[in-house]
Amino acid sequence: MIMRPGHQLLLPASTAFIWGSLTGAIFLTMLINMGGIGRSVWQPDLVSLLLLFWSIHQPRRIGIGIAFMLGLIIDVHQGAVLGQHALSYSVLSFLALVIHRRLLWFTVPSQAFQVLPLFVACHAIELLARMLAGAAFPGFWLLLAPVLESLLWPVVSILLLLPQKRTPNPDAHRPL
């Protein structure tokens, strides 16, 4: 793939770093859900945020099967309809695999606008599965979660790409 002018060449992402960040997102989600406030409908889904990030940046390592597995873990933890998050995460990962080449050509703030419809689709699938199982409509505060997730996109992008931006062997004679 041809790089944009001024775009930095990245080192490969460590498998341990990818899995560590996803595991950290699961544990952070579990801590937030077990805390005093519990699961609010406006609260951003950190697992879907990191899953989308890694599905876009490392599509050969993080795919639909891993998204389904992570969704089942979140379903079991939250006591949700089994497969609710698994289905939404699988669709999210599929959509990320479809647009990942195009999305990487945009700047990080522009990417936040591009991923907003993906987060909306993810939450809409969760809502549909929940309501088909007989749950009540949680309210319009649900629309705040995808917006917060897309606002967190630049922060997550900067933090997760930092380990890949360091030079392996700095040398004055090597331009890359």
Buried (B, 14 or more C-beta within 10 A) or exposed (E): EEEEEEEEEEEEBEEEEBBEBBEEBBEEBBEBBEEEEEBBBBBBBBBBBBBBBBBBBBBEBBBBEBBBEBBBBBBEBBEBBEBBBBBBBBBBBBBBBEBBEEBBEBEEEEBBEBBBEBBBBBBBBBBEBBEEEEEEEEEEEBEBBBBBBBEBBBEBBEEBBEEBEEEEEEEEEEEE
